[in-house]
Amino acid sequence: MSDSLIIIPTYNEKENIERMIHKVFSLPQSFHLLIVDDGSPDGTANIVKNLMQQYPDSLFIEERKGKLGLGTAYIHGFKWALGHEPYQYIFEMDADFSHNPDDLLRLYAACHSEGADLSVGSRYVAGGKVENWPLDRILMSKYASVYVRMVTWLPVSDTTAGFVCYKRSVLAALDLSKIQFVGYAFQIEMKFAAWQLGFKIKEVPITFIDRVAGVSKMSTRIFKEAFWGVLKMRWDSFFKNYAKTSN
């Protein structure tokens, strides 16, 4: 068994998913892998299901009908993980190798051995960097994080980062039904919610490499959701507690 589960949402990732699965299972530490596929018409789910024969009891898939959004895919995965007792560390990671699977070991160490409740693979702390992005995209991303920190006071340099390790206790304490965003603002809200509940966040420097294969899911609508959503999230936080309440 493994104490760690990696959640990877997919939509049309046939160019990447097989290579990613083999890479994760080649790491020197044991990880389990859950793919949450949103009805990819390119056959991503079939590739995963074929590989499940090679990695029984380690590779899993949850299939959903239609493209329902990044945030709902992760929340689906979080609930699945919490329903499986052994997992003490739950990871978010992209399928397209923009997140280097080798860095999973450092994110794990930050939570397992270095006192963090939530570790973030960060582009914008010392030692972190971005490769293969145009300058305007880098500036937009950096200034987005500055904007988020100004509005929320969240002590995280890379607020939109999607390469994250959560201790089980963090996800168990959160009322996931109160997470309202489905795009990249979801990443901001999850960090904000954990911080609001007093959990310790540690940033781990990574090199983020823009995807080589497949098509980016980024859109103007996603950025608008993040911009206006942060203001709404901050206002709502004066009245809303993200903690799960006991019945």
C-alpha positions in Angstrom: 0.0 0.0 0.0 0.9 3.6 -0.4 0.1 6.5 2.0 0.0 8.9 -1.0 -2.5 9.5 -3.8 -1.9 11.7 -6.8 -5.1 13.1 -8.5 -4.7 14.1 -12.2 -7.8 15.5 -14.0 -7.8 14.9 -17.7 -9.6 16.1 -20.8 -8.0 15.0 -24.1 -4.6 14.1 -22.8 -3.9 11.0 -24.9 -0.5 12.5 -25.9 0.7 12.6 -22.3 -1.2 10.3 -20.0 0.5 7.0 -20.7 4.0 8.5 -20.4 2.9 10.3 -17.2 1.5 7.1 -15.6 4.7 5.1 -16.4 6.8 8.0 -15.0 4.9 8.2 -11.7 5.2 4.4 -11.1 8.9 4.5 -11.8 9.6 6.9 -8.9 11.6 5.5 -6.0 8.7 6.2 -3.6 5.3 4.5 -3.8 2.4 6.6 -5.1 -1.1 5.6 -6.1 -2.7 7.5 -9.0 -6.3 8.5 -9.6 -7.3 9.9 -13.0 -10.5 11.9 -13.1 -11.5 12.0 -16.8 -14.2 14.3 -18.0 -15.4 12.2 -21.0 -12.3 12.9 -23.2 -13.4 12.2 -26.8 -9.8 11.4 -27.7 -9.8 8.1 -25.8 -7.7 9.2 -22.8 -9.9 7.0 -20.4 -9.3 3.9 -22.6 -5.6 4.3 -22.4 -5.8 4.5 -18.6 -8.1 1.5 -18.3 -5.7 -0.6 -20.4 -2.8 0.4 -18.1 -4.8 -0.6 -15.0 -4.0 -4.2 -15.9 -0.3 -3.4 -15.6 -0.7 -1.4 -12.3 -3.5 -3.2 -10.4 -4.4 -1.7 -7.0 -2.3 1.4 -7.8 -3.9 3.0 -10.8 -7.6 4.1 -10.7 -10.0 6.1 -12.9 -13.2 8.0 -12.2 -15.1 8.9 -15.4 -17.5 11.8 -15.6 -19.8 12.8 -18.4 -18.7 16.0 -20.0 -16.2 18.7 -19.2 -17.3 19.8 -15.7 -14.3 21.9 -14.7 -11.0 21.6 -13.0 -12.2 22.4 -9.5 -15.1 19.9 -9.5 -12.7 17.2 -10.8 -10.3 17.8 -7.9 -13.2 17.9 -5.4 -14.4 14.6 -6.8 -10.9 13.2 -6.4 -10.6 14.6 -2.8 -13.8 12.9 -1.8 -12.7 9.6 -3.4 -9.4 9.9 -1.5 -11.0 10.6 1.8 -13.2 7.5 1.3 -10.1 5.3 1.1 -8.5 5.1 4.5 -4.8 4.6 3.8 -4.2 7.9 2.0 -2.5 10.5 4.3 -1.1 12.7 1.5 -3.2 13.8 -1.5 -1.6 15.5 -4.5 -2.9 17.7 -7.3 -0.8 17.5 -10.5 -1.3 18.2 -14.2 -1.1 15.5 -16.9 1.0 17.5 -19.4 4.4 17.4 -17.6 4.3 21.1 -16.8 4.8 19.7 -13.3 7.8 17.4 -13.0 6.8 14.2 -11.3 10.3 14.0 -9.7 9.2 17.0 -7.6 6.5 14.9 -5.9 9.2 13.6 -3.6 10.0 17.2 -2.3 6.3 18.1 -1.9 5.8 14.9 0.1 8.9 15.7 2.3 7.6 19.2 3.1 4.4 17.7 4.5 5.8 14.4 5.9 9.0 15.7 7.5 9.1 19.5 7.4 6.0 20.5 9.3 3.8 21.7 6.5 0.1 20.9 6.3 0.0 21.9 2.6 3.0 22.2 0.3 2.9 24.1 -3.0 5.1 23.7 -6.0 6.0 27.3 -6.5 7.3 29.2 -9.6 7.8 32.4 -7.7 10.0 31.7 -4.7 13.8 31.6 -4.7 14.9 28.7 -6.9 11.5 28.5 -8.8 11.2 29.4 -12.5 9.1 29.1 -15.6 10.3 27.7 -19.0 8.7 28.0 -22.5 6.1 30.7 -21.5 6.0 34.0 -23.4 6.8 37.1 -21.4 3.2 38.4 -21.3 2.0 35.1 -19.8 4.7 35.1 -17.1 3.9 38.7 -16.2 0.2 38.0 -16.1 0.7 35.0 -13.8 3.1 36.9 -11.5 0.9 40.0 -11.2 -2.2 37.8 -10.6 -0.4 36.3 -7.6 0.5 39.8 -6.4 -3.1 40.9 -6.8 -4.4 37.9 -4.9 -2.0 38.6 -2.0 -3.0 42.3 -1.9 -6.7 41.4 -1.7 -6.6 38.3 0.6 -3.3 38.7 2.5 -2.7 35.1 1.7 1.1 34.4 2.5 1.8 32.5 -0.7 3.9 33.7 -3.6 2.4 31.4 -6.3 -1.3 31.5 -5.4 -2.5 30.0 -8.7 -0.2 27.0 -8.5 -1.8 23.7 -9.3 1.0 21.4 -8.0 0.0 20.8 -4.4 0.3 18.2 -1.6 -2.4 18.2 1.1 -2.3 16.3 4.3 -5.4 14.3 4.8 -6.3 16.4 7.9 -6.6 19.5 5.7 -9.1 18.1 3.3 -11.0 16.4 6.1 -11.4 19.7 7.9 -12.6 21.6 4.9 -16.3 21.8 3.9 -15.6 21.1 0.2 -19.2 22.1 -0.7 -18.2 25.7 0.2 -15.5 25.8 -2.5 -17.3 27.7 -5.2 -14.9 28.1 -8.1 -14.2 25.7 -10.9 -11.4 27.2 -12.9 -8.0 28.4 -11.8 -9.6 30.5 -9.1 -10.2 27.1 -7.5 -6.5 26.8 -6.8 -6.6 30.2 -5.0 -9.7 29.4 -3.0 -8.3 26.1 -1.7 -5.1 27.7 -0.4 -7.1 30.6 1.1 -9.5 28.2 2.8 -6.7 26.1 4.3 -4.9 29.3 5.5 -8.2 30.6 7.0 -8.4 27.5 9.0 -4.9 27.9 10.4 -3.1 25.3 8.4 0.6 25.8 7.6 1.6 26.3 3.9 5.1 25.7 2.6 6.2 26.7 -0.9 8.7 24.4 -2.6 10.6 25.8 -5.6 9.9 24.1 -8.9 10.6 24.6 -12.6 7.3 24.9 -14.4 7.6 23.9 -18.1 4.8 24.7 -20.4 3.2 21.7 -22.1 4.8 20.4 -25.3 2.0 18.0 -26.3 -1.8 18.5 -26.3 -3.8 21.7 -26.0 -3.8 24.2 -23.1 -7.2 24.6 -21.3 -6.5 28.2 -20.3 -9.0 30.8 -21.5 -9.9 34.5 -21.0 -13.1 33.3 -19.1 -10.8 31.5 -16.6 -8.8 34.7 -15.9 -12.0 36.7 -15.5 -13.3 34.2 -13.0 -10.1 34.5 -11.0 -10.0 38.3 -11.1 -13.6 38.9 -9.9 -13.7 35.7 -7.9 -10.9 36.8 -5.6 -12.8 40.0 -4.6 -16.0 38.0 -4.0 -14.1 35.3 -2.1 -12.5 37.9 0.2 -15.8 39.6 0.9 -17.6 36.3 1.6 -14.8 35.3 4.0 -16.0 37.9 6.5 -19.3 35.9 6.7 -18.3 32.3 5.7 -16.3 29.7 7.6 -14.7 27.0 5.4 -14.6 24.5 8.3 -16.6 21.4 8.2 -19.3 21.4 10.9 -20.2 18.2 12.8 -23.8 17.1 12.6 
